[in-house]
Every structure is written in C-alpha cells, then in structure tokens.
Amino acid sequence: MATVIRRAALWFALLATACAGPPTPPGEAPPAAERPAPVAATGPLPEQGDPSRRPPQLPGASGSLAARPLDRYLAVYARPGAPAPAFVLDARNPTGSLAPLLVGGLRPGGWLEVLLPLRPNGTTGWVRAEEVRLVEPRFRIEVDLSERTLVLERDGRVLRRLRVGIGRPETPTPTGRFSVWVKVPQRNPRGPYGSLALGLSGFSEVLERWPGEGRLAIHGTVDPDDRGARVSAGCIRVYDPELRALRAVPLGTPVVIHR
C-alpha cells in the first residue's frame, strides 16, 4: 500500500507542474509497460430479454454505460470481429486500480466500443464483453467553460453547482467527454491540489511534453480568487472547502466539458 501511495504521489507531483506553473525538465523516463498477451475472463453482458438485467442506456440518452476491465491487461481491437488485437492496454492507473472505461457503442457478438485514456482525446477501441464487467455510473460531472461552473449530478439530480477556475487562454481546458481515471486524496490540504485530485482520462491539447504527460485533472485550490478565473494550465480548480462534494465520485464517472 505504501508503494501505491508513493507512486500516486509522484504522479501528481509531476502533474503539478502542468497545472500550476512553467515546465521543468522531466527526470528519467519510466520503462515502457510490459505487454503480455491478454488474459481471458468471464463477465457476459446482461440478457436483454430479462427486464431485471436490461443494460443501461448508452451515452447520448439520459445515462451512460462503463466497462470495468477484469484484468490489468486488456486487448483492444481496431474493429469488431478483428482477428487480433491492435494492442494491449495496461488498464491499471497510478494507484493500482482498474478504472471503468466509458462505453460508446455495442455490436452483436459481444463487442463494446470504449473511450480510452490515451492521446489524442476521444481515442476509442473495441473490446470483448467477456473481458470487462458492465457498470452504470450514478454520478456525472459537467463543466461549462463559458460560465466557469461545475455541476455534479447523481441519478440525474443536481447535487452541487460550483464556480471553478479553468485554463488560461494560452493553455485552455480541452472540451470533450472524459471520465474519472484516478483519485488521489492529498495529505496536505494546503498544497497545490487542495484535499483531493481527480485525474481524468483526457489530456491538454497544447502541452504534450510536460511532466505528468499533460493529463487533465479536477483538483482543489486554497485560493478563493481562482473561482471563475482563467488561472490554470488546463486543469479545473475547485475551491477546497467546496471540493468535499466530489469525494464520493467513483472511478469511471463521466465528465463532460463544453463551452
């Protein structure tokens, strides 16, 4: 557990540069992830003929569907029915968890199109249904960059509406559909992330070589003047006394950012 905490702390220490200030030269790059063959698993889709096990609605309707990998290594295919995977995704995040991937489509034969936590933003791939477990996210986060607000919903009902800081003009917050990829509570609530940081599945579209790989995040701030201001290198800043509303948000929660 201590190793996991140290790994997560290091990852967010690197990300701090991308969110708060000018870049510093990164240290030695980590070794490339090992890519073993995917491991078969079980976890079939719910039977659509059984109303009690009817799958949730897909994105674009009133809800979302997410697929939690059953193993660290997940075979990703370029298209349904492809004879071999295009690559194998290391689905484990910096804290050692397997974050659910948002589902964008279903195809006969047990194929799911999923949103991948990779560059460029919006990258998708196809996975086999037996290698994941389907879940229906209850929470949803919507960020309006024009209004500089964050709305937290649960089961379609608004829980909180917060004023937030967004990216500066030269390092704008990217728009699109993302998910919560990693959660790291902070030991020092007076630090650059407040008491909590939520790393998202997306990245900055202008910062590619920064430490932390320019990954997008929602995190705390101790400065109340950050609310409603364009102050970050792309991350969403939530005033820390209001950040507690996001503590219950689980991995895989959909995050929609728009203008």
Long-range contacts (C-beta under 8 A, 24 or more apart in sequence): 4-95, 4-96, 5-95, 7-94, 7-95, 7-96, 8-94, 8-95, 8-182, 8-184, 9-184, 9-187, 11-94, 11-182, 11-184, 11-199, 11-212, 12-184, 12-186, 12-193, 12-197, 12-199, 12-212, 14-211, 14-212, 15-197, 15-199, 15-211, 15-212, 15-215, 15-217, 16-192, 16-193, 16-212, 17-210, 17-211, 17-212, 18-204, 18-207, 18-210, 18-211, 18-212, 18-214, 18-215, 18-233, 18-234, 18-235, 19-192, 19-217, 19-219, 19-232, 19-233, 19-234, 19-235, 20-192, 20-232, 20-233, 21-233, 23-207, 23-209, 23-210, 23-211, 24-211, 26-211, 33-90, 34-90, 35-73, 35-87, 35-88, 35-90, 36-73, 36-88, 37-73, 37-88, 38-71, 38-73, 38-74, 38-75, 38-85, 38-88, 38-131, 39-71, 39-73, 40-130, 40-131, 41-70, 41-71, 41-130, 41-131, 42-70, 42-130, 43-70, 43-129, 43-130, 43-131, 43-132, 43-133, 43-134, 44-110, 44-129, 44-130, 45-110, 45-129, 45-134, 46-134, 55-106, 55-134, 56-134, 56-136, 58-103, 58-104, 58-105, 58-106, 59-102, 59-103, 59-104, 59-177, 59-254, 62-156, 63-136, 63-137, 63-156, 64-102, 64-103, 64-136, 64-137, 64-140, 64-254, 65-102, 65-103, 65-134, 65-135, 65-136, 66-100, 66-101, 66-102, 66-103, 66-134, 66-135, 66-136, 66-137, 66-179, 66-252, 66-254, 67-100, 67-101, 67-103, 67-112, 67-114, 67-127, 67-129, 67-132, 67-133, 67-134, 67-135, 68-98, 68-99, 68-100, 68-101, 68-132, 68-133, 68-134, 68-135, 68-252, 69-98, 69-101, 69-131, 69-132, 70-98, 70-131, 70-132, 70-133, 71-98, 71-131, 72-98, 74-127, 74-131, 74-132, 75-127, 75-128, 75-131, 76-116, 76-125, 76-126, 76-127, 77-111, 77-125, 77-126, 77-127, 77-128, 78-125, 78-126, 79-126, 80-107, 80-109, 80-111, 80-126, 81-109, 81-111, 82-126, 86-125, 89-116, 89-118, 89-125, 93-181, 93-182, 93-199, 93-251, 94-182, 94-184, 94-199, 95-182, 95-183, 95-184, 97-182, 97-251, 99-179, 99-180, 99-181, 99-182, 99-201, 99-251, 99-252, 100-135, 100-137, 100-179, 100-251, 100-252, 101-127, 101-132, 101-179, 101-201, 101-252, 102-177, 102-179, 102-201, 102-252, 102-254, 103-134, 115-177, 115-178, 115-179, 115-201, 116-201, 117-179, 117-181, 117-201, 117-202, 119-203, 119-208, 119-213, 120-203, 120-205, 121-174, 121-176, 121-178, 121-202, 121-203, 121-205, 122-176, 122-177, 135-252, 137-250, 137-252, 137-253, 137-254, 139-248, 139-249, 139-250, 139-253, 140-253, 140-254, 140-255, 140-256, 141-180, 141-218, 141-246, 141-249, 141-253, 141-254, 141-255, 141-256, 142-255, 142-256, 142-257, 142-258, 143-173, 143-218, 143-236, 143-255, 143-256, 143-257, 143-258, 144-258, 144-259, 145-172, 145-173, 145-175, 145-257, 145-258, 145-259, 146-259, 148-227, 148-228, 148-229, 150-218, 150-236, 150-238, 152-245, 152-246, 152-249, 159-245, 160-242, 160-245, 162-227, 162-238, 162-239, 162-242, 162-245, 163-227, 163-228, 163-239, 164-226, 164-227, 164-228, 164-236, 164-237, 164-238, 165-221, 165-226, 165-227, 165-228, 165-229, 165-230, 165-231, 165-232, 165-236, 165-237, 165-238, 166-229, 166-230, 166-231, 166-232, 166-236, 166-237, 167-204, 167-230, 167-232, 167-233, 167-234, 167-235, 168-230, 168-231, 168-232, 168-233, 169-230, 170-206, 171-204, 171-206, 171-207, 171-232, 171-233, 171-234, 172-205, 172-206, 172-234, 173-216, 173-232, 173-234, 173-235, 173-236, 173-257, 174-202, 174-203, 174-204, 174-205, 174-216, 174-234, 174-257, 175-257, 175-258, 175-259, 176-202, 176-256, 176-257, 177-254, 177-255, 177-256, 178-202, 178-216, 178-254, 178-255, 178-256, 178-257, 179-251, 179-252, 179-253, 179-254, 179-255, 180-249, 180-250, 180-251, 180-252, 180-253, 180-255, 181-215, 181-251, 182-251, 183-249, 183-251, 186-220, 189-220, 189-222, 189-240, 190-222, 192-219, 192-221, 193-217, 193-219, 193-220, 194-219, 194-220, 194-221, 194-222, 194-238, 194-239, 194-240, 194-243, 195-220, 195-240, 195-243, 195-244, 196-220, 196-243, 196-246, 196-247, 198-246, 198-249, 200-255, 204-233, 204-234, 206-234, 207-233, 207-234, 218-246, 218-255, 219-243
